[in-house]
């Protein structure tokens, strides 16, 4: 692989911003220095005025393959990811069929090796009936086990208390949970269906999937983890009430219970349902402005450790159905880093904190080998950003297969100019290099 020098970049890494050159060779970061000279053939990129981040690591995406490829594929959604500066992703098991056996899990890895522009890992799925299969999972090759402690597709709702006890007591690797109490949601949904039938106004979504449903499930998961010493990671925190469940005093590397915030829960509030309707219908629901602001502050204060997307595309036609028929989720990987950089432009977060929560923390939390930092000998997963250029989100520049975004019409004041995956330039000038493929993530 040819040598490449990124010159005059402003590196955003490990709490500092400083000017440096970076030498890439053989897929790795070979040297970081104020002035690098090399002999022999090499390429150079003048990054004067640009900021160099470690590649973003998204620990929660739904790329829809296999079985739901009319919504998205690993190929299409990883293209959107690298265009958004995401160089590694961890994908969820609620595909069709659900990823509930080791054979089905490895089949997804084969698709990743063939089609993914970014580095990849896939969660093993848990159900009420596959504990022994879950326990076969290799923690060195798989990011974790996903448990839906709230409604999901197929056979993936784990609501049997005995099963949960066994999972939390016996699973030696990270358990990532979707936490919403199913009985609370069913009771609330029945009440609103009694009033409106299937045509429930979407503004009631956060009252159906309310803060009580979230807190009841999250607190139960934390209780189980504390009881059994389990490594627990709770996904997409959406309420102010849940923030207090998580410690912000211990270093992340020492935490056994961690949490994640998603872009949509920090950007939108229930006031946005009137304009965007089902296009911001997510599970857990986008809630009040007070919840939104508390989640953002919880991220800044380190109660919440990681920023992710929960990228979950559906077709426009699916989203335009009545409330009870319209699926939850939306596409976000292409715009998560631009959205966080927008918060930087508004003075709400520093560049160093963005790098910490989107790049460093996922690597530390999941113990990813040699990624997430700009360090010599690490894999060269890198993103160059121009903080002085604008770009408006339109259907024409959306790369997700569904071709819509909740950010359509938004003008971001930063542009991702280059994305490198294992030292290869995978995205530049608005185009994805079709010849680049990512690698399977490894875990320490």
N, C-alpha and C positions, 0 to 999 in steps of 0.2 A: 504494500500500500504506500502510495507516494507521500512524502513529507509535505506538511502544510504549516505555515506560520500565520497566526492571527496577530497582526501588529497594532499597537497603540490602542488597545481596548481598555475600557474601564471595567475591571473585574469586580463583580459583586459576589463575595464569597466569605463565609465564616465570619460574618459580622463586620467586614471591612469593604471599602471601595478603594481601589488603587489602580494606577495605570501600569500595564504590562504587556509584553508579548507572550504568546503561548505557542509552543511547538507541538504539533500532532504528528505521530508516526505509528504505523502498525496498530491503529485503532486506539492508541493510548495517548495520554498527555505526557509527553517526554520531558518538557522543560517549561518552567514559568520564570520569566526574567524580564527586567526592564529593557534589555536589548539583546536579542538572540541573533546569532549568525550561524549559518550552516553551510557546509560544502555540498556540492552535488545538486542534482535536479530537485527542485521543490516548487511549490506554489505559495503565493502569499495573498492574504486578504487585508486590505487597509481598513481597520476598524476605528479610525479616528472619529471621535464623537459618538461612538456606539458603546453600549454596555453589554458585557459578557456574563451571562448567568450559567450556572450548572443546568443541565437539562431538567425540565420539570418531570416529577414522578407522580403520576395520578394513581392513587391506590383504590379507586372505585369507578369502573366503567362497565357499561353493558353494550358490547359491540354486536350482539344479536346473532352471532354465528356459532353453532349451526341452528337451523330450523326457523329462524325469523329474519331471513336475509332480504325480505322485501323492505325491512326497516333500515338495515345496515349490515355491513360485513366487516370482518377484521381488516380487509384491504381498504375499504372506503373510509372507515372510521379512524384507522391509524394514519391515513393520509391527512385527515382533518386534525388529528392530534399533533403531528409534527409541524403542520402549518401554524399550530398554536404554541409551539415551543415545548410540547410534551414529548420526551424521548423514551419514556418507559411507562407502561400501564399495567394494572392488575385488573383482570376481567372477571365478572361475576358468573355464577353457575346456573342462573335461571334462564338458560337457553333451552332449545327443544331438540333432543331430550335434555332434561335437567342433568347436570354434571354430578351424578351420584355414585359413579363407579370409577375405579382407576383407569379402566379402558376408555371410558368416555372422556376422562380428563386428558389422557395422553393423545386422544384424537384431536382435541382442541390445540394442544401444543404442536401437533403436526401442521395444522392450518396456520398457526402463528409463524412457524418456521418458513412456510411457503409464501405467506402473503403479507406479513406485517412489516411496515416501514419502521416501526418503533420497537424497542425491546419490550418483552412481554412476559407476564406470568398469569396464571389462571387459578382462581380459588377452587378448592374442592368443596362440593356442596354437601350439607347435612340435611337429613330428613328424620322423621320419627323412627325409621327402620333400617338405617345403613351405618350404624356406629362402627361395626367391625371393618367395613370398607373405608370409612374415614380414618381409622387408626392405621391403615396401611400407607397413608400419605407420607412422602419423604420431605421433611422440613428443609432439607438443603436445596430442593428443586422446585418447591411450591410455596407460594407466598403465605397461604393460610387456609383456614376452614371458614366457610361462610354459613352463618346460622340466621335464618329469617325468623325472628321472634315477633312476627307480625305477618299479615297476609302476604302471600306471594303466589306465583304461578305454579301450576303442576303440584308436585308432592313435596314442596320445600318449606311449608310452614311447620316449624318445630314448636309444638305447643304441649307436648307431653312432658310433665314435670320430671318423671323418672328418667326420660331420655336426656333432658337438659342436665340433670345431675350427673349422669354418666359421661356426657360430653365434656362438661366442665371439669370433672374429676380425673378423666383419663386422657384427654387430648394433650399431647406434649407441645403443641405448636400454637401459634397465634389463632385465636378465634375472633372473627370479625362479625358483628351483629347488626342487623336491622331491627331496631327496637320500637315497636308499637304494639300495644295490647289489643289483641284481636277482639276480645269480648266487649271491650269499651267501644271499639269502632263499630261493631255490628249493632250494638244497641243504639248508638247515635244515628247510624245509617237508617235503621228501621224507623226511627222517629221522623227523619226528614223525608223518607220515601212515603210515609203515611200522609205527609202534607203535600208533596209535590209529585209523587210518582217517580218516574225515571228522569224527569226534567228538573232536577234540583239545580237551582242557581249555584254556579261554581263558587260564589263568594262564601258559601257555607262549608266548603271543603275543609278549612282549618277548624271548624266547629265540629265536624264529623270525626276527623282525625286530629283530635285536640291535644292540648298540652298534657292532660291527664293520661291519655293513651300512651304518649311518649314517655312521660316520667315514670309511670307504673312499670313499663317494660324495661327502661334503662336502669332504674334503681334495682329491679330484680336481677338483671344481668350483672350489675356491679356487686350485688350481694353474693351471687353464685361465685363470681371470680375471687372475691375476698375469702370466701369459705374454703375454696379449693386451691388457691394460689395460682389461678389460671392467668395466662397472658391474654387479656381482653382488649379489643379495639372496637369502640362503638362508633358506627358510621353516622354521617349526616345529622348532627345535633341541630335541632330547630327551635328550641324553646329556652327562654331565660331560666326557667325552673331547673333545667338539667345541668346548668353550668356548675353548680355547687357539688355535683357528684364527683368532680375530677380535681385532682391535686395539681397545684402549680408551683410547688416548692422543690420537688425532687428533679434532678436532671432527667431528661427524656430517656437516656440510656438505662436509667434505673427504674423507670415506671413500669408497672405490670398492667395498669389500667390506663388506656389512652383514649382520645376522642378526635373526631374529625368534623370540620365544618365544610359545607359545600358553597360554591359560588352563589347559587340562587337564594340560599337562605341568608346571605349577607348583602344581597343586592336588592331583591324585591320584598314587598310586604303585601298584606291583604288588600291594600288600596289599589294594587295593580291588577287584581282579578277583573275589575270592570273593563279595563282596556284589553287585557291579554287572555282572559278566560281560561279555557282548558290548556292553552299553550304554556301556562305556568302551573298546571296541575301536576304536582309531584307528591310522592310519599317518602318521608313525612311531608305534610303540607307546609307551604309558605304561610307564615302566621303574621302576627302584628308587627308594626314598626318597632315596638319596644323589644319584642323577641329578636328581630333582625339585628338591632343595635347591640343587644346583650350578647348574641352569638359573635358578632364582630369583636366586641370588647373582650369576650372570653378567649378569642383567638389571640388578640394582642397580649393578654395577661397570662397566656400559656396554660390556662385551664384546658383549652382545646389545642391540640398539637399539630394537626395537619390540615391543609386546605386541599380539597379534591373537587370533582365535578359531579359524580353520579350520572355521567353522560348516558342517556337512555333514549335513543331516537325512536320516534313513531312517525307514521306518515301523516300528512296534513289531513287526509280524509279520516283517519282514525281519531285525530284530535278534534275534529269538527262534529263528532257524534254527541248525543245527549250525555249529561254528566255521568250517569252510571255505566255507560258504554265506553266513554272516552278513556283510554289508558293514561296512566301517570308516568311522567318522565319527559325529558327533552334533551336536545343536543347541546353540549357545552364545551367540548374539548378544544375547539378552535379558538375560543374566546375567553378561557379562564385566566390565562396570564395577562392578556390585554385588559380584562376587567380589573384585576388586582393592581395593574399599573395605573389604571384610571383612579383608583383610590389613592395611589401615591401622588398623582397630580393634584388631587383634592386635599392633600396634606393629612390624610388619615392613617398612613402607614409608610414605613421606610422601605427602600429597596432591599436593604439587608434583611428586614423581617420577611419580605416576600420570598427571598431566597431561602430563608430558614424554614418557612412553613410549607413551601411547595417543592423544595429540592432536598435540603439537608434532612429535615424531620422524617419524611417517608423512608429515606435510606436508613436512618438510625432506628426508627420504630420497627421496621420490618427486617432489619439487619441485612440489608442488601449488600452484596459484596462489591466493593470498589466502584461505587456510583454515588451520585448525589452531591459531590463536591468537586471543585476545581483543584485537584491535587496531582502532583507528579506520580505517574504509574497507574493512575485511575483510568477507567474507560473514558474516552473523549466524547462524552455526551454534553453538548454545549449549545447555548442559544444566544445569538446576537440580537439586541433590541435597539431601535432608534426611538428615543423619547421625544423627538422633535417633529415627528411626522404623524399625520392624521390618516385614519381610514374608517369609512362608514361601512357598516355591515349591510350587505344586500344579498338577495338570493343568488346573484351572479357570482359572488366571491365565497359562498358557503360550500365547503367540500364534503360535509356529511351527506350521506345518500338521501336523507329525507328532504334536503334543500330548504330547510327553514331554521330559524333561530329565534329564541325569545329576545335576542339583542338586535333583531332587524331594525334598521333605522338609527341605531346608536352610533355616534361617531367617537371612536377611541382615539386618544391623543398619543398613542405609541404604536409602533409597527414592528413585528418580528421580521427581521431581514434574512437571517440565516439560522438553520437548525442542523446540528451535526449529531449523528448517531454512530457511536464507535468510530469516530474520526472521519466518517464519510458525510459529505454535504448532501443531506437528504431533502432540504427545502431552501430555496432562495428565489428571489424575484417573483414570488407568487406561484412558483411551480414546484411540484414534488418530483424528485429524481426516482423514476420508476425502477431503477436497477438496485436500489439500496434495500437491504433487509436487516431487521433488528436481530437481537440475540435473546435467548432464554435467560431470564434473571436467575442469579444464584444467591443463596442466602447463607449467612454464617451461623 
